[in-house]
Amino acid sequence: MECRLGCGACCIAPSISSAIPGMEQGKPAGVRCVQLNEHNLCRLFGKPERPKVCADFKPCPSVCGSTDQQAMINIDELERLT
């Protein structure tokens, strides 16, 4: 599955414990990453300073669903379960 450009759910819904440039303590669940631009695209995509957890994320239908809203709901649910 290809990532839906402009979705941003994986950069908002989950907590990220790794340091992110501009968020050195990581980010809590439900908080927009500071590296997400106004078009919901990652400013660090393809750059070495992008956290490994972000680079390793692979979109899939069971997580991302068929809409941006479904992705947010699914990732939020996974966050609450873990």
Secondary structure, DSSP 8 states (H G I E B T S, - for coil): ----TT--GGGTSS-B-S-BTTBTT-B-TT---TTB-TTS-BTTTTSTTS-HHHHH----HHHH-SSHHHHHHHHHHHHHH-
